Amino acid sequence: MGQIFDVIVAGGGPAGSTAARTAALRGLDVLILEKSIFPRYKPCGGALSLKALSMLDGPLPPRIQERKITGARVHCRDLVLERHKSYEITQLIDRSAFDQYLLERAILAGARAMPEKALGFLDSGEWVSVQTKDGVYKSRFLIVASGCQDALKKEIAGPESKKSMGLCLVTEIEAEEDRIVEHLGSALDIHFSVAGGYGWIFPHRGYYSVGIGGLSSSLRHPRQTMRRFLRDNGFSQDARLSGHLIPQGGNRRRVAQGRVLLAGDAAGLVDPFTGEGIYYALASGKIAGEMVGDVQAKIVASSYESRIEKELGRELGHALFFSKIMHRHPRLFLRILAREEQVLERYLEVGAGRMSYSDFMLWLLPRLPLSLMRAGLV
Ligand SMILES: Cc1cc2nc3c(=O)[nH]c(=O)nc-3n(C[C@H](O)[C@H](O)[C@H](O)COP(=O)(O)OP(=O)(O)OC[C@H]3O[C@@H](n4cnc5c(N)ncnc54)[C@H](O)[C@@H]3O)c2cc1C
């Protein structure tokens, strides 16, 4: 029998690198299997919220930080609202450089990384065998952090209906820095008038990230919708589009069994309203890395499930409730935004992580018409 690692991490994105670094810093023998050679392109808006930034133990290198964001401009039919906070709520980052930086930090902490795809695994009860094209690796624990589209997670979470998944299309469009600053400055541009979903224009350094997202069941003809969104906002429709599925967080899923833990997108941990997933990837990766280092094997799965539910799942449940109300009833959403301008102001605090979704909902509920609340609950 060859070497048995303490932990194998399948996937070296934000969740996997964070899990690997956390476990390696605890003195564990960690192997990361990552199928792509970094830096690799990852379809993303590149918005890293204040709460995600606070998960990193240290400031990001300046080459990764592209713009500090203090507010949002929201379009809903003819209504355009812009609000800013006196502090930074989000940073726009170079996503591929960010992921490479996190992976390098995991390696610096002592994790080993192999450029291999994990094809499947078997949990024997004593250890986990992970199959790759070149052979089998063994470990005491497996952390599956291979994202939303990979099949490994199904062994634990079961099959997921594509209809309940989110879908995003994104492109990057180069522009003069002066033009970007004049156009958006330090605001995220969010559009709720996209058929079946929402659109975004984020002012990165020297380029825009432009995208649309929504539930795959409601975002019909996504490529056509995206081309219309580009045209309506003065961009060329010939841009190269990248599409990606995204899980809808807030629904309870199994995230661990035996010696296998799911983290990040593989565990379905994404804000269903904004599509923010990096924070949840970092947070769940950290919890997974701590669990495999600190907790007895026979209670790792149950302890991990309860920490994920307590620290992330409940909050995502509130986010899902809010998302259902707002995305399913855009006209009512428009009425609320028009009448209660403070909604956006408050929501920025949620985005920054200074207010929880549950506190936000407590603040918002008395301001919602009863019919809307009922509609959101169906
Ligand atoms: C278009 C779009 C825009 C988004 N914008 C934002 C945003 O602005 N802000 C935000 O916070 N979130 C955003 N998200 C969500 C965010 O990108 C994800 O939530 C986040 O990447 C999840 O991190 P992860 O580590 O779980 O998975 P990933 O980042 O997907 O990483 C998984 C890694 O696993 C590797 N892999 C896959 N299968 C295997 C395998 N079998 N074996 C080995 N390696 C494997 C992949 O190559 C990849 O490197 C966006 C998502 C999309 C689709």
The ligand as a MOL file (V3000), in Angstrom:
LIG
                    3D

  0  0  0     0  0            999 V3000
M  V30 BEGIN CTAB
M  V30 COUNTS 53 58 0 0 0
M  V30 BEGIN ATOM
M  V30 1 C -20.5020 33.9080 -14.3380 0
M  V30 2 C -20.2650 33.8500 -12.8630 0
M  V30 3 C -19.9890 35.0110 -12.1600 0
M  V30 4 C -19.7410 34.9540 -10.7840 0
M  V30 5 N -19.4040 36.1240 -10.1390 0
M  V30 6 C -19.1150 36.0910 -8.8190 0
M  V30 7 C -18.6990 37.2800 -8.1400 0
M  V30 8 O -18.5630 38.3500 -8.7370 0
M  V30 9 N -18.4290 37.1880 -6.8100 0
M  V30 10 C -18.5590 36.0110 -6.1180 0
M  V30 11 O -18.3270 36.0000 -4.8990 0
M  V30 12 N -18.9360 34.8750 -6.7440 0
M  V30 13 C -19.1950 34.8740 -8.0820 0
M  V30 14 N -19.5360 33.7180 -8.7140 0
M  V30 15 C -19.5520 32.4640 -7.9570 0
M  V30 16 C -18.1250 31.9680 -7.7210 0
M  V30 17 O -17.3800 32.0000 -8.9250 0
M  V30 18 C -18.1310 30.5440 -7.1570 0
M  V30 19 O -19.0590 30.4680 -6.1140 0
M  V30 20 C -16.7380 30.1340 -6.6670 0
M  V30 21 O -15.8520 30.0430 -7.7590 0
M  V30 22 C -16.7950 28.7930 -5.9320 0
M  V30 23 O -15.4960 28.3900 -5.6150 0
M  V30 24 P -15.1480 26.8360 -5.5380 0
M  V30 25 O -13.7480 26.7430 -5.0880 0
M  V30 26 O -16.1990 26.1220 -4.7940 0
M  V30 27 O -15.2790 26.2870 -7.0360 0
M  V30 28 P -14.4960 26.7190 -8.3540 0
M  V30 29 O -14.0160 28.1110 -8.2750 0
M  V30 30 O -15.3800 26.3230 -9.4730 0
M  V30 31 O -13.2040 25.7820 -8.3440 0
M  V30 32 C -13.2980 24.4050 -8.5770 0
M  V30 33 C -11.9430 23.9230 -9.0710 0
M  V30 34 O -11.9920 22.5030 -9.1850 0
M  V30 35 C -11.3540 22.0770 -10.3680 0
M  V30 36 N -11.9630 20.7780 -10.6970 0
M  V30 37 C -13.2170 20.5460 -11.1670 0
M  V30 38 N -13.4450 19.2290 -11.2340 0
M  V30 39 C -12.3110 18.6090 -10.7830 0
M  V30 40 C -11.9580 17.2500 -10.5890 0
M  V30 41 N -12.8190 16.2580 -10.8540 0
M  V30 42 N -10.7250 16.9720 -10.1360 0
M  V30 43 C -9.8440 17.9750 -9.8620 0
M  V30 44 N -10.1210 19.2920 -10.0430 0
M  V30 45 C -11.3580 19.6000 -10.4600 0
M  V30 46 C -11.6490 23.1900 -11.3500 0
M  V30 47 O -10.6750 23.2160 -12.3810 0
M  V30 48 C -11.5830 24.4340 -10.4660 0
M  V30 49 O -10.3020 24.9950 -10.4250 0
M  V30 50 C -19.7990 33.7370 -10.0880 0
M  V30 51 C -20.0890 32.5570 -10.7870 0
M  V30 52 C -20.3210 32.6080 -12.1480 0
M  V30 53 C -20.6080 31.3310 -12.8850 0
M  V30 END ATOM
M  V30 BEGIN BOND
M  V30 1 1 1 2
M  V30 2 1 2 3
M  V30 3 2 2 52
M  V30 4 2 3 4
M  V30 5 1 4 5
M  V30 6 1 4 50
M  V30 7 2 5 6
M  V30 8 1 6 7
M  V30 9 1 6 13
M  V30 10 2 7 8
M  V30 11 1 7 9
M  V30 12 1 9 10
M  V30 13 2 10 11
M  V30 14 1 10 12
M  V30 15 2 12 13
M  V30 16 1 13 14
M  V30 17 1 14 15
M  V30 18 1 14 50
M  V30 19 1 15 16
M  V30 20 1 16 17
M  V30 21 1 16 18
M  V30 22 1 18 19
M  V30 23 1 18 20
M  V30 24 1 20 21
M  V30 25 1 20 22
M  V30 26 1 22 23
M  V30 27 1 23 24
M  V30 28 2 24 25
M  V30 29 1 24 26
M  V30 30 1 24 27
M  V30 31 1 27 28
M  V30 32 2 28 29
M  V30 33 1 28 30
M  V30 34 1 28 31
M  V30 35 1 31 32
M  V30 36 1 32 33
M  V30 37 1 33 34
M  V30 38 1 33 48
M  V30 39 1 34 35
M  V30 40 1 35 36
M  V30 41 1 35 46
M  V30 42 1 36 37
M  V30 43 1 36 45
M  V30 44 2 37 38
M  V30 45 1 38 39
M  V30 46 1 39 40
M  V30 47 2 39 45
M  V30 48 1 40 41
M  V30 49 2 40 42
M  V30 50 1 42 43
M  V30 51 2 43 44
M  V30 52 1 44 45
M  V30 53 1 46 47
M  V30 54 1 46 48
M  V30 55 1 48 49
M  V30 56 2 50 51
M  V30 57 1 51 52
M  V30 58 1 52 53
M  V30 END BOND
M  V30 END CTAB
M  END
